Amino acid sequence: MISAKLTELAAEAASIEARAEQAAEAEAAATAAAADARIYERDAAMWRGLYEAAEQERAALLGMIRGEQIP
C-alpha cells in the first residue's frame, strides 16, 4: 500500500517536473520571440523613415521638374 502510494507520488512528481520544464521552454521561446519582435519593430521604423525621406525627395524632384519653388 505504502509502496504503491510512493510510486504514485513519484509519477506525479515526474509529471509536474516535466510540465515545469515545458513551461520554462515556452517562457524562453516567448522571450526570444519578444526580442525578435523588437528587432522587427526597429527595422520597420528604419524602413519607414527611409521611405518617408524618399517620398520627400521624390516630391522635391517633381517640384523641380514642374518649376515649383522648393521650401
C-alpha positions as CSV (number, residue, x, y, z in Angstrom):
1,M,0.0,0.0,0.0
2,I,2.7,2.5,1.0
3,S,4.9,1.4,-1.9
4,A,2.0,1.9,-4.4
5,K,1.4,5.4,-2.9
6,L,5.1,6.3,-3.1
7,T,5.1,5.1,-6.8
8,E,2.1,7.2,-7.5
9,L,3.6,10.2,-5.8
10,A,6.9,9.7,-7.7
11,A,5.0,9.5,-11.0
12,E,3.1,12.7,-10.1
13,A,6.3,14.5,-9.2
14,A,7.9,13.5,-12.5
15,S,4.8,14.7,-14.4
16,I,5.0,18.1,-12.5
17,E,8.7,18.3,-13.3
18,A,8.1,17.6,-17.0
19,R,5.4,20.3,-17.1
20,A,7.7,22.8,-15.3
21,E,10.4,22.1,-17.9
22,Q,7.9,22.6,-20.7
23,A,6.8,25.9,-19.1
24,A,10.4,27.1,-18.8
25,E,11.0,26.2,-22.5
26,A,7.8,28.1,-23.5
27,E,8.9,31.1,-21.5
28,A,12.3,31.0,-23.2
29,A,10.7,30.8,-26.6
30,A,8.3,33.7,-25.7
31,T,11.3,35.8,-24.6
32,A,13.1,35.1,-27.8
33,A,10.0,35.9,-29.8
34,A,9.6,39.2,-27.9
35,A,13.3,40.1,-28.7
36,D,12.7,39.3,-32.4
37,A,9.6,41.5,-32.4
38,R,11.6,44.4,-31.0
39,I,14.2,43.9,-33.8
40,Y,11.4,43.8,-36.4
41,E,9.8,46.9,-35.0
42,R,13.1,48.8,-35.0
43,D,13.8,47.7,-38.6
44,A,10.3,48.7,-39.7
45,A,10.8,52.1,-38.1
46,M,14.1,52.5,-40.0
47,W,12.5,51.5,-43.3
48,R,9.5,53.8,-42.7
49,G,11.9,56.7,-42.2
50,L,13.8,55.8,-45.3
51,Y,10.5,55.6,-47.3
52,E,9.4,58.9,-45.9
53,A,12.7,60.6,-46.8
54,A,12.5,59.1,-50.3
55,E,8.9,60.4,-50.7
56,Q,10.0,63.8,-49.7
57,E,12.9,63.7,-52.2
58,R,10.6,62.5,-54.9
59,A,8.2,65.3,-54.2
60,A,11.0,67.8,-54.3
61,L,12.3,66.5,-57.6
62,L,8.8,66.5,-59.1
63,G,8.5,70.1,-57.9
64,M,11.8,71.0,-59.6
65,I,10.7,69.3,-62.8
66,R,7.4,71.4,-62.7
67,G,9.3,74.6,-61.9
68,E,7.9,74.9,-58.4
69,Q,9.7,76.5,-55.5
70,I,11.1,74.1,-53.0
71,P,10.6,75.3,-49.4
